[in-house]
C-alpha cells in the first residue's frame, strides 16, 4: 500500500470522528470526503461561482 493511500485513509479516519466534525463545524467549516478528482471538480465549480459573484458585484482586484 502506498504512503499516499495510507495518508488518505488516516485523514479520512480523523475527519470521521464526531469531535473533529463538531470542531470544524463550530468554526464555520464543512467536512466533505471524496476523491481527488471530485475535489478538483468542486474547487473548479466553486471558483467559477465566486468569479461570477465578484463580476456581478463589480468587485475588481486592486
DSSP file (Angstrom, degrees, kcal/mol; ACC not computed):
  #  RESIDUE AA STRUCTURE BP1 BP2  ACC     N-H-->O    O-->H-N    N-H-->O    O-->H-N    TCO  KAPPA ALPHA  PHI   PSI    X-CA   Y-CA   Z-CA
    1    1 A X              0   0    0      0, 0.0     2,-0.0     0, 0.0     0, 0.0   0.000 360.0 360.0 360.0 132.5    0.0    0.0    0.0
    2    2 A X     >  -     0   0    0      1,-0.1     4,-2.0     4,-0.0     5,-0.2  -0.281 360.0-116.5 -73.3 160.2    1.4    3.4   -1.0
    3    3 A X  H  > S+     0   0    0      1,-0.2     4,-3.0     2,-0.2     5,-0.2   0.878 115.0  57.6 -61.4 -37.9    2.1    6.1    1.6
    4    4 A X  H  > S+     0   0    0      1,-0.2     4,-2.7     2,-0.2    -1,-0.2   0.909 106.7  47.4 -62.1 -42.7   -0.5    8.3   -0.2
    5    5 A X  H  > S+     0   0    0      2,-0.2     4,-2.2     1,-0.2    -1,-0.2   0.910 114.0  47.3 -66.0 -41.8   -3.2    5.7    0.2
    6    6 A X  H  X S+     0   0    0     -4,-2.0     4,-2.4     2,-0.2    -2,-0.2   0.911 112.2  50.6 -64.3 -41.6   -2.3    5.3    3.9
    7    7 A X  H  X S+     0   0    0     -4,-3.0     4,-2.6     2,-0.2     5,-0.2   0.939 110.2  48.7 -61.4 -48.0   -2.2    9.0    4.4
    8    8 A X  H  X S+     0   0    0     -4,-2.7     4,-2.6     1,-0.2    -1,-0.2   0.899 111.9  50.5 -59.2 -40.9   -5.7    9.5    2.8
    9    9 A X  H  X S+     0   0    0     -4,-2.2     4,-2.2     2,-0.2    -1,-0.2   0.899 110.2  48.9 -64.3 -40.8   -7.0    6.7    5.0
   10   10 A X  H  X S+     0   0    0     -4,-2.4     4,-2.0     2,-0.2    -2,-0.2   0.914 112.7  47.4 -65.6 -42.8   -5.6    8.3    8.1
   11   11 A X  H  X S+     0   0    0     -4,-2.6     4,-2.8     1,-0.2    -2,-0.2   0.921 111.4  51.1 -64.4 -43.7   -7.0   11.7    7.2
   12   12 A X  H  X S+     0   0    0     -4,-2.6     4,-0.9    -5,-0.2    -1,-0.2   0.893 109.4  50.9 -60.7 -40.1  -10.4   10.2    6.5
   13   13 A X  H  < S+     0   0    0     -4,-2.2     4,-0.4     2,-0.2     3,-0.4   0.901 112.1  46.7 -65.1 -40.7  -10.5    8.4    9.8
   14   14 A X  H >< S+     0   0    0     -4,-2.0     3,-1.4     1,-0.2     6,-0.2   0.927 111.2  51.0 -65.8 -45.1   -9.7   11.6   11.7
   15   15 A X  H 3< S+     0   0    0     -4,-2.8    -1,-0.2     1,-0.3    -2,-0.2   0.625 103.6  60.7 -71.1 -11.7  -12.3   13.6    9.8
   16   16 A X  T 3< S+     0   0    0     -4,-0.9     2,-0.3    -3,-0.4    -1,-0.3   0.569  78.8 107.4 -88.0 -10.1  -14.9   11.0   10.6
   17   17 A X  S X> S-     0   0    0     -3,-1.4     4,-2.5    -4,-0.4     3,-0.6  -0.516  71.8-135.9 -72.7 131.6  -14.5   11.5   14.3
   18   18 A X  H 3> S+     0   0    0     -2,-0.3     4,-2.7     1,-0.2     5,-0.2   0.861 103.5  53.3 -55.8 -38.4  -17.5   13.3   15.8
   19   19 A X  H 3> S+     0   0    0      2,-0.2     4,-1.8     1,-0.2    -1,-0.2   0.855 110.4  47.3 -68.6 -32.3  -15.4   15.6   17.9
   20   20 A X  H <> S+     0   0    0     -3,-0.6     4,-2.5    -6,-0.2     5,-0.2   0.919 112.5  49.0 -72.2 -44.5  -13.4   16.7   14.9
   21   21 A X  H  X S+     0   0    0     -4,-2.5     4,-2.7     1,-0.2     5,-0.2   0.929 111.7  49.9 -58.5 -45.9  -16.5   17.3   12.8
   22   22 A X  H  X S+     0   0    0     -4,-2.7     4,-2.3    -5,-0.2    -1,-0.2   0.908 110.8  49.2 -60.8 -43.8  -18.0   19.3   15.7
   23   23 A X  H  X S+     0   0    0     -4,-1.8     4,-0.7     2,-0.2    -1,-0.2   0.922 113.1  46.3 -63.2 -45.3  -14.9   21.5   16.0
   24   24 A X  H ><>S+     0   0    0     -4,-2.5     5,-2.6     1,-0.2     3,-0.8   0.922 114.3  47.8 -64.4 -43.9  -14.7   22.1   12.2
   25   25 A X  H ><5S+     0   0    0     -4,-2.7     3,-1.8     1,-0.2    -1,-0.2   0.855 104.5  59.9 -66.4 -34.1  -18.4   23.0   12.1
   26   26 A X  H 3<5S+     0   0    0     -4,-2.3    -1,-0.2     1,-0.3    -2,-0.2   0.706 105.5  50.3 -66.9 -17.8  -18.2   25.3   15.1
   27   27 A X  T <<5S-     0   0    0     -3,-0.8    -1,-0.3    -4,-0.7    -2,-0.2   0.218 128.6 -97.3-102.9  12.6  -15.7   27.3   13.1
   28   28 A X  T < 5S+     0   0    0     -3,-1.8    -3,-0.2     1,-0.3    -2,-0.1   0.561  82.9 130.1  86.8   9.0  -18.0   27.5   10.1
   29   29 A X      < -     0   0    0     -5,-2.6     2,-0.4    -6,-0.2    -1,-0.3  -0.360  46.6-143.1 -91.7 173.2  -16.3   24.7    8.2
   30   30 A X        -     0   0    0     -2,-0.1     2,-0.6    -3,-0.1    -9,-0.0  -0.998  11.6-135.0-138.3 132.4  -17.8   21.7    6.5
   31   31 A X        +     0   0    0     -2,-0.4     2,-0.3   -10,-0.1   -10,-0.0  -0.791  31.5 171.5 -91.7 120.0  -16.3   18.2    6.4
   32   32 A X        -     0   0    0     -2,-0.6     2,-0.3     2,-0.0   -17,-0.0  -0.919  12.6-162.4-123.6 151.5  -16.5   16.6    2.9
   33   33 A X        +     0   0    0     -2,-0.3     2,-0.3     5,-0.0    -2,-0.0  -0.923  30.2 104.2-130.6 160.6  -15.0   13.5    1.6
   34   34 A X        -     0   0    0     -2,-0.3     2,-0.1     4,-0.0    -2,-0.0  -0.965  62.4 -49.3 159.5-171.5  -14.3   12.1   -1.8
   35   35 A X     >  -     0   0    0     -2,-0.3     4,-2.2     1,-0.1     5,-0.2  -0.348  51.0-106.4 -85.9 168.8  -11.6   11.5   -4.4
   36   36 A X  H  > S+     0   0    0      1,-0.2     4,-2.4     2,-0.2     5,-0.1   0.871 122.7  53.8 -60.9 -37.3   -9.0   14.0   -5.7
   37   37 A X  H  > S+     0   0    0      2,-0.2     4,-2.2     1,-0.2    -1,-0.2   0.895 107.5  49.5 -66.0 -40.5  -11.0   14.2   -8.9
   38   38 A X  H  > S+     0   0    0      2,-0.2     4,-2.5     1,-0.2    -2,-0.2   0.899 111.2  49.8 -65.4 -39.9  -14.2   15.1   -7.0
   39   39 A X  H  X S+     0   0    0     -4,-2.2     4,-2.9     2,-0.2    -2,-0.2   0.916 109.3  51.2 -64.6 -42.4  -12.3   17.8   -5.0
   40   40 A X  H  X S+     0   0    0     -4,-2.4     4,-2.3     1,-0.2    -2,-0.2   0.906 111.4  47.9 -61.2 -42.0  -10.8   19.3   -8.2
   41   41 A X  H  X S+     0   0    0     -4,-2.2     4,-2.3     2,-0.2    -1,-0.2   0.910 112.7  48.7 -65.6 -42.2  -14.3   19.4   -9.7
   42   42 A X  H  X S+     0   0    0     -4,-2.5     4,-2.8     1,-0.2    -2,-0.2   0.931 112.3  48.5 -61.0 -46.3  -15.7   21.0   -6.6
   43   43 A X  H  X S+     0   0    0     -4,-2.9     4,-2.4     1,-0.2    -2,-0.2   0.894 111.2  50.0 -63.1 -41.2  -12.9   23.6   -6.5
   44   44 A X  H  X S+     0   0    0     -4,-2.3     4,-2.0     2,-0.2    -1,-0.2   0.928 113.9  44.9 -63.4 -46.1  -13.4   24.5  -10.1
   45   45 A X  H  X S+     0   0    0     -4,-2.3     4,-2.2     2,-0.2    -2,-0.2   0.901 113.3  50.5 -65.4 -41.4  -17.1   25.0   -9.7
   46   46 A X  H  X S+     0   0    0     -4,-2.8     4,-2.3     2,-0.2    -2,-0.2   0.905 109.8  50.2 -64.7 -41.5  -16.7   27.0   -6.5
   47   47 A X  H  X S+     0   0    0     -4,-2.4     4,-2.5     1,-0.2    -1,-0.2   0.903 110.1  50.8 -62.8 -41.1  -14.1   29.2   -8.1
   48   48 A X  H  X S+     0   0    0     -4,-2.0     4,-2.2     2,-0.2    -2,-0.2   0.902 109.6  50.8 -63.4 -40.8  -16.5   29.8  -11.1
   49   49 A X  H  X S+     0   0    0     -4,-2.2     4,-2.3     2,-0.2    -2,-0.2   0.923 112.3  45.9 -62.3 -44.8  -19.3   30.7   -8.7
   50   50 A X  H  X S+     0   0    0     -4,-2.3     4,-2.6     2,-0.2     5,-0.2   0.891 110.6  53.0 -67.1 -38.9  -17.1   33.2   -6.8
   51   51 A X  H  X S+     0   0    0     -4,-2.5     4,-2.3     2,-0.2    -1,-0.2   0.920 110.6  47.7 -61.4 -43.5  -15.8   34.8  -10.0
   52   52 A X  H  X S+     0   0    0     -4,-2.2     4,-2.7     2,-0.2     5,-0.2   0.928 111.8  50.0 -62.3 -46.3  -19.4   35.3  -11.2
   53   53 A X  H  X S+     0   0    0     -4,-2.3     4,-1.8     1,-0.2    -2,-0.2   0.917 112.2  47.0 -59.6 -45.4  -20.4   36.8   -7.9
   54   54 A X  H  X>S+     0   0    0     -4,-2.6     5,-2.3     2,-0.2     4,-0.6   0.900 112.7  49.5 -65.5 -40.8  -17.5   39.2   -7.9
   55   55 A X  H ><5S+     0   0    0     -4,-2.3     3,-1.0     1,-0.2    -2,-0.2   0.934 111.5  48.5 -61.6 -47.4  -18.1   40.2  -11.5
   56   56 A X  H 3<5S+     0   0    0     -4,-2.7    -1,-0.2     1,-0.3    -2,-0.2   0.821 112.1  49.2 -64.0 -32.1  -21.8   40.9  -10.8
   57   57 A X  H 3<5S-     0   0    0     -4,-1.8    -1,-0.3    -5,-0.2    -2,-0.2   0.537 111.5-122.1 -84.6  -6.8  -20.9   42.9   -7.7
   58   58 A X  T <<5 +     0   0    0     -3,-1.0     2,-0.5    -4,-0.6    -3,-0.2   0.734  56.4 156.2  73.9  21.8  -18.4   45.0   -9.7
   59   59 A X      < -     0   0    0     -5,-2.3     2,-0.3    -6,-0.2    -1,-0.3  -0.704  18.4-175.1 -85.8 127.7  -15.6   44.0   -7.4
   60   60 A X        -     0   0    0     -2,-0.5     2,-0.1    -3,-0.1    -5,-0.0  -0.914  29.8-102.2-122.8 148.9  -12.1   44.2   -9.0
   61   61 A X              0   0    0     -2,-0.3    -1,-0.0     1,-0.1     0, 0.0  -0.377 360.0 360.0 -66.9 147.1   -8.7   43.3   -7.7
   62   62 A X              0   0    0     -2,-0.1    -1,-0.1     0, 0.0    -2,-0.0   0.441 360.0 360.0 -91.2 360.0   -6.6   46.1   -6.5
